[in-house]
Amino acid sequence: MRDESMTRRMFSRLVVVLAAASALSSCAGTGTLIDPPSVSLVSVKLADVSLSRQTFLLGFDVTNPNPFPLPIQAVEYRVILDKEKFAGGATDGSFTVPARGHDDFTISVDLDMLSSAAQLSSLLRGGMREAVSYELQGSLTVDIPFTKPLPFSSTGVIDVNGIRR
């Protein structure tokens, strides 16, 4: 009888531990708890040109569909313009997107003058066309415990003045 009672207690404890582990693992996924924000490219501006590099300012808009603010810590991104890789990387961010609201942020990108960026610079300055298609992919790291980076992806058209269509 004593062994049976001890076995039941051990089984009960095992069930509690497994339930707690299951609850924690579902919180860590948060894909169902936090809707990913939408991020779009709203401007690409040539900020500086030198003999060795070009500096572009990439402007983004983030829309938060959640009923709570999203405190952004970092942004990982990849920008493709006219089907050519233009820029990518990661940067620290420190801004909060309001609940059911939006916010803008800008990233400065330095590109080597000898790479294809010279051609893209001409394209963006209106030398070839007025509009350029873009693809944007990445993720936002948020300052919410147990939350994985929130992915984003968008496509669109941006004109030489940086106006999204």
Summary of the structure (lengths in Angstrom):
residues: 165
radius of gyration: 23.1
end to end distance: 75.9
largest distance: 88.7
contacts: 451
relative contact order: 0.22
helix: 22%
strand: 50%
